[in-house]
Each structure stands twice: as structure tokens, then as C-alpha cells.
Amino acid sequence: MAVSAEKRATREGYGAALKELATKNPNVVALSADLAESTGVLKLAAVAPERFFQMGIAEANMVDVAAGMATCGKIPFASTFAIFGTGRAWESFRNSVCYPALNVKLACTHSGLSVGEDGASHQALEDIAVMRAIPNVTVVVPADYAAAHAATIAVAEQRGPVYLRLGRPKIPAVYEDGKAPMTLGKGNVLREGNDVAILACGPLVSMAVDAAKLLEKDGRQATVIDMHTIKPLDEKLLLDVARRCRCVVTAEEHNIVGGLGGAVSEALSQHLPTPLERVGTRDTFGESGTHADLWKKYGLTPDAIAAAARKAMERK
């Protein structure tokens, strides 16, 4: 698969897709909690200023207003940083959006360790866990710019609450622009192999591909899956590769408790107990530093994923 060498952030793909949606669907609106430029929603404001709403530093109010708009037939995208959208606004999203199953998209950027120098107070490492625990919500974590663009279009077309998790740093491309498969609830198989299955989301997808290349040097072939939808999880695909490979690795920029690793372990323990190794932060807060240094310190690298795969294969 030939992809661009240019690194771009998933938040940029989100902003570009919002701008495109605004020109095609008059019901799409965007709300910001004083972070319109950082989250990318200013791109919608540039083409449809009457459908952009600056709510100030009041995240819960932003979500409640979005819920009201949804009852009037609008498709609101409410955006802020992940730590605020899933922290300060969690109760509003639960009670005002998910309980009545309203058509609100909570699209949060600056997730994970890669907020970098902003430090632990701003690094959302538990957001997937707290959001997927709410009934009626779909949780989506795109792998790159193209996937974020496709995911934004897809969630606009799907009715119901969505948590769309996006990142700050520029990351390698996994897909060509306009060619990222995005069926919500269906993982994408990027590489085929019978020795180990690696399931990843967000910026760890490109690292999982690189890890598979490292394993090839050992004579091992890995299946690599972009599991962009954490909820509902593609259990059929998971169980198919678990039966074939007989061991699984998950990789995510999130706490291994409750995220993709938690979702996969729940499914495997219920349906097909299988050796599983989880790559992610290990029940700890982060710290200040560049995203590259933090990923290395906390074991979010191709080498760490390959090491987890070797350990999983030993447990067969």
C-alpha cells in the first residue's frame, strides 16, 4: 500500500472532514469549548460561520447545548481536549446525550501521552475506558489523517452518540488519502500472518505495522489489524484471528486497563481464552516531555510491540 510520506495529525483530518461536511449537509454544526483552532473546528467556521458556536470554557454546557441541537435535527460535533471532554463533561454526555441516545458526536483531540509537554494533567489515558462504559455510545480511534477524515464522515452518517478520539502530533500515514476503509464496528486487516495477531488503534497502528516488519526478521508472520472501533468491538474478526494465530497482542496510547486491551481481553475470556499481551501505559499517569520521548519511556514503540508479540507466541 503506497502512502504519503508526509506526517499529519488525526485532528487535521477531522477538521478537513468537518469543512467538507459543512458544504454538503446543512444540519452539521460544530461547537467548541474555547479551543476551536487547536481542535480543527475553525475549518468549519471558515465556510459556515453561522453553524459554528463558541461556548467558552464550559465543556458540560457545550455538551448539553449539543444535545438540545440534536433534538432539533442537527448533527452537532462538540470538540475540546480529551481530558476535558471525557472528564469535566462526562456526566452531561452520559445523561444528556447517551441516556436518550441523541445524535451528538463528541470529538476530542489531544488525547494520550502525545499531548507531550502539557504533562500528566492534560494527558487523557483513561478516556476510552470511561466512554466505552457508557451505554449507547460508539467509540472510534482513527489511525492517521486519512482514517480520521473517513471516520468523521462515517460518524456523521451514523445516528447516535459517538466518542471520536483524536491526537495532537503529526504521525505517519497508514492509508492513502481518500482510501481509508471505515465501516464502524469492523476492523481493517493490514497484514496477514499465522504466528501472532496484533490489534492496534490510533498512532500505535503504524507502529504495529513496523513491529510486524521486525518480526519478519525472526521468520515470524503477524496479522496486523487496525481496530479503529473500540465499541462495538469487531468480535468476529478478533475471534477469527485468535483461532488462527492462537495468541494476540493489543497496542494503544491508553491505559491497558479498560481500553482496547481491556475490550479484547473481555471478549477473549468470554468466547475463546487465548494468550494475550497488552501494550499501553501500565496503570500510571504520564509526565511532561516530547511525545516521542514519552512513547519511548512508556513502551509505546515498534520494538515494544514486537517484544510483546514474542512473549505472546511463547505462551501458545
Protein Blocks (a to p, Z undefined) as FASTA:
>chain_A
ZZdfbdcdfklmmmmmmmmmmmmmmkbccddehilmmnopmmmmmmmmmlcccebjafkl
mmmmmmmmmmnopacdddddfklmmmmmmmmmmmmmmmnopabddddehiajknomnomm
lmccklmmmmmmpghiacdddfblmlmmmmmmmmmmpgcjddddddfbdcddfbdghiac
cdehiacdfbdcfkbccddehjllmmmmmmmmmmmmnopacdddddfblbdcdfklmmmm
mmmnopacddddddfehplmlmmmmmmmmmogcdddddddehiacdeddfklmmmmnopa
fklmmmmmmmmmmmZZ
